[in-house]
């Protein structure tokens, strides 16, 4: 996968996404804990050293250095605290089982509610029909606007990210593109030869954005994934790149190797549509209908997540189905924020669904794991030894960190081609 260039717009979009999904999650815990009469010692966004903090009543509100999560620290959360941090009669551990369960589950539930709201907004905004780029491979094959790509090379690939990934794997070789009439069901197939496009958004770039590369150092462009193209041109000297713009203008530019950012494309402009949730593409829906469909979309996305996990576990996952870690999520967000507000809101909604669902799974250390201990306490009619429970959560945290390292390695591998 070739990342879009990073800009202040991308960084701002990523920061807003993290702030929104994290604050909503922790706000669920915070509000329900307050309503349950539990003493909340700190409401924090981020981890690590405090950058900003203020106290209001008994609660310290803080913004921390690493924006990778957040937490609500409640007095007596583990049952191992000593006075005065055990909260006394208002300690978490002394609350009823029902109140504790509500507080623990509220974070993940709030993420699902946020997703429903964002999906409803996207449906209410609507999207115009996607377009075909003049001078692109699809336009050269006679394809006009009013169609949506639903497959590449026989693989169903309805999202722009999936289309982009599939084209990079085909490395510029002729490929079949399956098209569907916008808002209809009629399908057609065209065979095109993808073009290698310049996609570096850096302002100092000597090559126009989306220009097609026709030669590198005097040699024809080889059929290779973009991440490995430089391997065919050894040395450290700048590259002489011949290009052609969409308007037909030809030119030659010399660029540093570190500025070489390209991708195989077919000239499909889905920016006006919904690149993340193509089923949401279409004219604006009335608000009541948008709210109903947005709410319905949440369980459908949860089901799709479980289906994808099953495919991966069963060993039948294709290259477009994979776990994404922080780097992969940041890259996808950087793409969506540069494409359109609809794409950005859709992706934030999907991230919120994934975060809420992941936290509700019965995995030690996560909210679902803590809820599992509450449920077992209800069945057993007595609580587990707090020390043993803490040890189980510690093991869960170690496993989560190992999973994070694994998916981050996968993200890096995909990004560098």
Secondary structure, 3 states (H helix, E strand, C coil): CCCCCCCHHHHHHHHHHHHHHHHHHHHHHHHHHHHCCCCEEEEEEEEEEEEEEEEECCEEEEEEEEEEEEEEEECCCCCCCCCCCCCHHHCHHHCCHHHHHHHHHHHHHHHHHHHHHHHHHHHHHCCCCCEECCCCHHHHCCCCCCEEEEEECCEECCCHHHHHHHHHHHCCCEEEEEEEECCCCCEEEEEEECEEEECCCCCCCCCCCCCEEEEECCEECCCCCHHHHHHHCCCCCCEEEEEECCCCCEEEEEECHHHCCEEEECCEECCCCCCCCHHHCCCCCCHHHHHHHHHHHHHHHHHHHHHHHHHHHCCCCCCCCCCCCHHHHHHHHHHHHHHCHHHHHHHHHHHHHHHHHHHHCCCCCCHHHHHHHHHHHHHHCCCCCHHHHHHHHHHHHHHHHHHHHHHHHHHHHHHCC
